[in-house]
Every structure is written in structure tokens, then in C-alpha cells.
Amino acid sequence: MVELAGRAVRRAAEGGRPVLCSWHAEVEPVDALALFAALGSEGFRFYWERPKDGFALAAAGVALRCRAEGPARFEAVGAEVEAVFGSAAGAGDAPPHLAGPFAVGGFSFFDEVDEAQWPGFSPAQLVFPAWSLACRAGRCAVTVSALAAPRPDALDTAVAELAAELARGFGRVRQALPEALHAPPGGTAAPAAPVILHHADGVAGHRQWVAMVRAALGEIRGGQLSKIVLARVADLAAARGFSHQAVLARLRGAYPNCFTFLVDPGGGRAFLGATPERLARFEGRSVRLGALAGTAPRGERADADELLARGLMESGKERAEHAYVVDAIVRAVAPLADAIARPDAPQLVKLNNVQHLYTPITLRLRERQSPFEVLRRLHPTPAVGGHPSQAACARIRACEDFDRGWYAAPVGWLNGRGEGEFAVALRSGTLQANRARLFAGSGIVAGSDAEAEYFETQLKLQPMLTALAFA
């Protein structure tokens, strides 16, 4: 590590700016969530897993935090993150696809955040964690990172201090590995179900929702909107605090096709969920996107489930809603792409409690196009905002009585090799001690029925309600 630290310190001194220094090493295969739990819950934390893909990423601590706000937040934080990757110094012995450093975090739905409702959640925030564990196909690697400050007058001291910091970080992770290797699934024994003392979403909430949807339908009939996605919240209070690890374990077990995630910026409130919607998967210049819109419940029997699926595929209203999303995504990314491919018709994605229409979209980026430009152009898709986007978002702000914060916005990770993945943070909620706020939305188009849309949001709340041991 001393040689690596020396390279980073000299690079920082020559450039006159801090340099990220990372050491990576392969470790025994371990449940990423178990190590995440073993290393504690203080400070910044991030978790990401899609069991279907066999990939998991756990991270905590802060080597460097990049933040931005305002309308240009994607470009601003993107430029900072790419500059960090461009100057970073790294070494070690681990498979390239598992070695860091990683930038992890996400963005808010709008370009500002109500700090009172979302403490610590900047409108754009990507963190280079102090440690991360990446696992894929039965192999795992740990990356520890620290910042080399420009200290041209004290090079030897700076090198020694940086090497020691890296060694301490790696030693702490190695020390936690035995506990994680022998931990029960999920890194913690699932506690007894919390006793919910309060669920603030009764008759008044239902009436407010119906009135809001009917007002939106009036604007659609008047031609101001083609589609708007309206969201609601369910506020819960329990007899005691929720276990983040237990909730994540339940979500990933129940929804292996979804992206289970957690972001905790260290302000005492964590944002987590299991979203079915990928926004973008980056593999160099190759990008995989997905359009997910149009929803139906699952049937209790195979014949009933097939009938519901057929109804979804043949519904003019649901197909029109889905087409809005597909066309908007293609239009948004077309200026960045050499080629775009998509099937002619959507397919079905079946989850435990709902099924959706889904269209995969692939593209090849033109040279020197940034993934952050892709994210900027995609967010918000009509699946979470509406169409036209600007009018829909203005209406959302006017009628929703809560701050969406990071709900329905991009969350994910990137590495320095042009690989990364971001999902749309749906089926999600915030947890703070014994309190939870859950989010669910529904797309309103011509022909929507307010009561049916309310039922759809109830279905979308079920993953988090069940994970919190309350249904």
C-alpha cells in the first residue's frame, strides 16, 4: 500500500488538488448484506442488490462526497465524479469487474429537496465510500479508499498517513468478515414484527386522492396534459425501531427480479426499497434501458392470473400509457446514440403482487457521451412524471402535499471503467427510528378511474408494508 499511497500523494501534489486512492483485494465469498450489517450503521451507507443478476454492492463511510443542486445538478455532479475517476490512483489484486472505486448514491425527483423532510439528501449526491464490497457469481472483492491531499512540503508524512489509513480501513473490513460469514441470512436475525401504532392513510387520505385524480382528469380532458403520475404517502409509526437489514433481507427474498437498495446519507433517515424499474445499465458505450408502465394485479390461481395478464396486454388504456413512456425514452436518448433497438410490442414482468408491461431498449452511445447526460435526459420519464413533462411536473408540485425527495428518481452506482446501473426508486420509503413514510404512485391518462388508481397504489405499497411486517 505504501507504493500506491506514494503515487497518489505525488499526483495530488503535482496537480494541486486531492486524489482518490483505492486499494482492492479479493476476499472469501460472503453475503454482502451480512457484512453490511456487521460493520454497523453510523455515517453514510449504501446497499444495492438484484438477486436475479447475482450482483450485490455494499458500501459505507465517506472518502469523498460529491454534491450538486439546481437545474444543472446532473451535469455538475457528473463533471466532479468523472474528474475524480480520471485522476484516481488504484492498485490491488481483485477481478476488474469487482474492483472499485465506486461512486454510489442518487438524485432527487426535483432539483431541490426539503431538508426537513429529507435530512442529508442533496438534490444530487454521489459518494466515493471509505469501503465497499462487490460480489458477483460467487466471488467478492473489498475496496478501501481515502483521499490524498496536496501536501508538497510533507510528502513522506503524507504517504505514511495515507498508507496507514488504507490499512486501517482494510483491517476493519477483514475483522468483520468472520462475523459476516457466520451470520444468519440477511446479516441479522429477522426480529419479531414491529407493532404498528399508527397508519395515517384513512378515509381522509382516500378522499384527497380521489379529488386529486379527478382534477387531473379534468386537465387531461382540457388538453393541458396527456398523462400525469400522482403519488401518495402512507405514514407509519411502530412500537420500536425498524431494522434496516431485516427489511432489506425481506425485500430481496420476496422480489429477486427487483433492485433492492438503501441510501443513508448519515442524517438519521434511510431511503430504501425494491424497485422493478431499471433506468439505465451502462457497459461502456452500450446502454440498456427499460420502459415499465401499465399495471395489473396478480391472480390467486394460474387461470385467473393469465386472464389478468391478457387483459393488461389487450387494454387500450394501459398500452397507451406504456407507449408514452417508450416513445419518450427513445426521443430523449436519440441525440446521444449511434443506434437504438427495441421490440415492437411490450412483454410482461410478473412480480409477487403485480404485473407490468415492459419494453427493453438498447442503445450504443456516441463517443465521449457521459452517462450523466443519459440520466439527465431520461429523468423524469413519463412513467414517474407525465407528459408533457414540464406541465406534469408543475401540476405534481401544485397538488401533492409532501416532498417527493428521492422517490421516483435515479439511484445507483458507477465505477471508473464506464460500468454502472441506475434504477428508478419506486416501491420505496424512508425509515427513521420507529417511523416510516412509504410512497406509491399511479399514472393517470384519459380513461383512468380514480378508485381503480387508488387500488393500484395500494398494491404498490404492499412490498414495503410486508417487509415492515405490516400488511
N, C-alpha and C positions, 0 to 999 in steps of 0.2 A: 504493500500500500504506500510505502514511502516514495517509491518512484512515481506512482500515479499522482500523489499529493504534490510532489515537486513539479510535475508537468503542469498541473492546474494552477499552482501558485505563480509559476513563471508566466503562464499565459495571462493570468489576471493582472500581474504587474506590467507586462508589456502592453496590454490593451487598456489599462486604466479602469477596468470595470470587473465586478465579481464574475467568477466562472464556476459553473456547477461541476462538482467532482463526484463520480459514482463508481462504486465497486460492486461487482456482481459475482455470485457463486451458486452453483447447483447444490441443492440440499435434498434430504430424504423426502420422498413423496408424502405430502401431508394435506389434510383438509384445510383449505385456505381460511374457511370461516372459524375453524378451531384455533388457528394461530392468531387470527384477528381478535378473538375473544381472549386468548391467553396474554396478549400484550396490552390489555387494559383499554380504558375508554376515555382517557383525557386527551384534549387537544384535537387537532384535525384528524379525521378518519374517513376512509373511502372503501367501499366494497362493491364488487361487480362480479356477477356470475350468470352464465347461461348454461345450465347443465346439458342441454342438447348439444352444445358445441364442445363440451369438455374443457372449457376455459374459465378460469377464475383469477381475479386480481384483488388482493387485499393491500391496503396501504395506510400509513399513519405518520403523524409528525410532519413538520414543515422544514424542508431545506430552502425552498424559495416559493413565494406566493405571488402570482400574477393576477392583478385585478383591473377591471375597467368598468365604466358606466356610460350611459348615454347612447344615442343612436348609433355611434360608431364602435360600440363595445366589442363586437366580433373582430373587427379589423385591429383594434388597439391591443386586445389581449393576445390575438393571434400573432401580431408582429413581435410582441415581447416573448412569447413562448418559442417561436421559431428562432429568435436570436439566441435564446438560452440553449436550445438544441444545437445550433450552429457552432457555439463556442465550447460546448461541454467537453470535459475530459472523462473518459471511462476506461475501465480495464477489469479483468477477471476471467473466470472460467465458467461459462454457462452457455447453453444453446442460445443463439442470437434471437430467436423468436420469444424467449422468456426473459432476456436481459433488459434491464432498464437503462437509463431512467425513463420514467413515465410522467406525463402531465395528466392529472386527473381532476375532475370537477364538472363544471357546467355553467349554465346561463339561466337568467330569469326570463319569464314569458315576455314582459315588457322591459323597456330599457332603464327602469328604475325599480327599486324594491322598498317596501315599507319596512324599515328596520325594526319597528316594534313587533310586527308580525313575523318577520324573518331575520332574527338577530344573527349577524355574521355572514349572511348570504348576500354577496355582492351581485350586481347585475351580470357580471362576468367574472368568474373566478376559476383559475386552473392552478393547481398546486403541484410542485415537484416534491414528493413526500420524502421524509427522512429515511423511511424504509418501505419496501414493497415486496410482496410475494406474488409471483405469477406461476400458474400451474396450467399445463395442457398435456393431454394424452399420457398421464401418469408420471410426468416429470415436473419438477418445481425448481425455481431459482429465486434467490433473495437478492435484492439490490439495496444498498445503503448509499445515501447521498448527503453531501454537505457543501457549503458554499466557500469557495476560496476567495478571500477579499484581496484587493490590490495592496500589497504591503512591500514595496520595492526596497525599503530600508531594513526589513527584518525577514528576509527570505527564509533563512534556516529555521527561525522560530515559527514562522507561518506554516512551513512544511511539516514540522513536527506536530504542531497543534492540529492541523487538518488530518494527518495520518492517524493521530490518536482518536479524533472524533469519529472517523470512519470505523476504526477498530472497535470502539465502544458500541457503536450502533450495531455492527455485525455481531458482536459478542452478545448483546442483549437479545437479538433475534435467535441466535443459536441456543441461548439459555432457555428460551421459551419453547423451542421445538419439542423437547421430550414431553412436556405437558400437553402440547397440541396433538402429538402423535397418539397419546393415550386418552384423549378426551372423548366423550360421547359424541355422536354425530351432531354437527352444528356448532361444536365448540363449547356447548354448555348444555346441561340437562334442562329440558323444557320445563319451566315452572308450572305450578298449578295455574289454571285460568284466572286472570285478574277478575275481580268482581267489579262490574261496571256500575258506577253510582249514578251516572247521568249520560243521556244520549240526546243532545239538543238538536232534534230534527223531527219535530212532531207535526201537528196539524198546521201550525203557522208556517213552517218551512214548506210544506206541501202546497199551501195556498199561494205563497210567494212565488214558488217555482211555476205553477200553472199560469199565474198572471204574467210572469216574465216571458214565458214561451208564447202565450197568446199575443202579447205586444210585439214580439219579434215576428210572428207570423203576419201581423198586420203590415210590418215594414217590408216583408218579402212580397206580399200581395201588392204593395205600393211600388215595388220595383227598386227600393233602396238597397236591398240585399238579395243574393241568391241563396246564401247559406250562412248560418251563424252557429257556432258551438258555444253553448251556455253551460256553465259549471255550477255545482253547488257543493257545500261542505257539510260534513257531519262531525260535530264536536263531541268527544267522549272524555269522561273522567273515570279513573279506576280507583280501587281501594289502595293500590300501591303502584310503584313504578313499573313500567314495561321494560322487558329485556330486549334490547335491540337484536342480540344474537339469536334469541329464540324466535323472534318474528321473522328474521331473515331465513332461518332454517326451515320454518313452516312454509314460507313463500317459495323457496327454491324446490322444496319437496313436492309441493302441490302444483307448481307451474314450471316444469322443466323446459318448456319452449319459450318462456319469457326471460327477460333480463332482470334479474334480482339486483337491486342497487341500494346503496346507502351513501349519503354525503352528510358529514357532520363537520361544519367549519370550526367547531370548538366554542360555539356560543351557547351551548346547553340545549340546543334543539337540533334533532336529526331529521333529515328528509329521506324517506325510504319507500320502496315499493317493488312491484313485479310487473313490468310493462311488456306488453306483447309487441310494441311498435318500435322497430329499428328505424332510425332516421338516416344514418349513413355508416357504412363499413368501408374503411379505407385500406387499400393494399397497394401502396404506391400510387400509380396513376389510375388504377382500377378501383371503381367505387360501386358498391352495391347499396341500393336504396329500396325502400318499401312503402307502398301505399296501403294503409289499413283504414278502412271506413266502411260502415254498413254492419249492423249488429243484429243478432237474433239469439234467443236463449237456447240452451241445450234441452233435448228431450230426455225423459227418465228411461225410456225404452228405445231400442235401436230404430224401430219403425217410426216412433214419434220424432226422434232426432233427425231422421232422414227427411221427414215431412217438413220440419222446421228449416233444415238446410236447403231443401228445394225451394221453399217459399222465399228464403233470403236471396238465392241466386236468381229467382224469377221476379223479384219485387222491383217494379219500375222506380219507386221512390228510393230504395236502397242502392240500386245500380246507378241512379243519377247522382246520389251523394258520393258514391265511390268514384265515379268518373270525374267529378270536380277535383278530387284530390289527385288522381293520377295525372290529369292534364296540367294541373298547377305545378306539380313537381317537375314534369318534363319541361314545361316552359321556363321554370326558374333556373334549371341547370343547363339548358341547351347552349347558352352562350359560353359555357366553360368546357364543353365536351367536343371531342372529335367524333364520337359515336355514342348513340343511345339505343338500347334494346329493351323491349317489354312485350309480354304476350298480349294477344288480342282480347282475352277475357280473364276476369279475376278467378282466383281459386279460393277454397275455404280454408280458414285456420280455425281449428277447434280447440278451445280451452276447456277447463273443467266446468265452467258455468255459462259460458257464452261462445258463440262462433261468429267469425268476422269474414268479410270479403277482403282479399289480399291480392295485390299485384306486385311482383318483384320487378325492379327496374335496375338495369346495369348501365354504366357509362365508363368511357375512358376519357380522363381529363386531358386537356391540352397541357403542354409543358409549362412549368412554372406557375401552375394554378394552386392556390392554397386551400387546404381542407377547411379553413375558417371561412373562406369565401363561399364554399359549398354550404356550410352550415348557415351562414347569414342569408343566403338566397332561399334556403328551404324553410327557415323558421319565420312565422308560424305557417305550417301547411293548412289547407282548408279543413283537414281532419281535426285540428285543435283550435282554429281561429274562425275561418269562414271565407266567404267570397262575396264581393271584393274584399281583400284582406284589410285594407285601411279602414273602410267603413265598418266592417265586422268588429275589428278590434276597438274602435271608438265606442261602438254600442256595448261591447262587453264591459269596458271600463265604466260606462254610464250606469249599467243596471246590476252588475254583480257587487254585492256589499262586502267583499273581502278582497284581499290582495292575493292574486294567483302566485306571486313569488316565483319559485322554480317549477311549480306544477305545469305540466304540458310543455315544458321547454327542454332543450337538449342537455343531456347528462352523459358523461362517458370518459374516454381516455385516448391518449395518443402517445406514441413513442418517437424516437428520433430517426426511425427508418421509414417513416411515412405510413406506418400502420396504426390503426385505431378504430374505435367504434363509438358511436353516439346513438342513444335511444331517446324517444320522446317520453318524458317522465309522467306516465299515466299510472292508474291503479295504485295510487300513492298517497302518502300522508306525512305529517310531521308528528314527531314524538318528543315530548319534553317531560321528564319525570313520569307522573301518573296521568298526563293529559295527552290526547291525540286529536288531531284535526285531519280528516280524510276528505279527499277530493274526488269528484266524478263529474263527467260532462256528457253531453249528448248533442249530436248535430241536428239542427233544425232547418228543414227545407220545406218547400211547398208540399203540402200533403201530410206534414207531421201532425201528430196528435199529442197534446200536452200531457195527458195521462200516460200514454204509451212511452213517451220520452222520460217521464218520471220513473216508470218501471225500469227502463233501461239503465238509468243512473243507479237504481237500487242494485241491479245485477252487477254493475261495475264497482260498487262499494264492497261486494262480498269478499273478494280476495283479501283485502286488508282487514275487514271485520273478522273474518275467520282466523286470520293469522294473529289477531289480537285476542283470540279465544272468545269472541263475542259475535254471534250471528242472529 
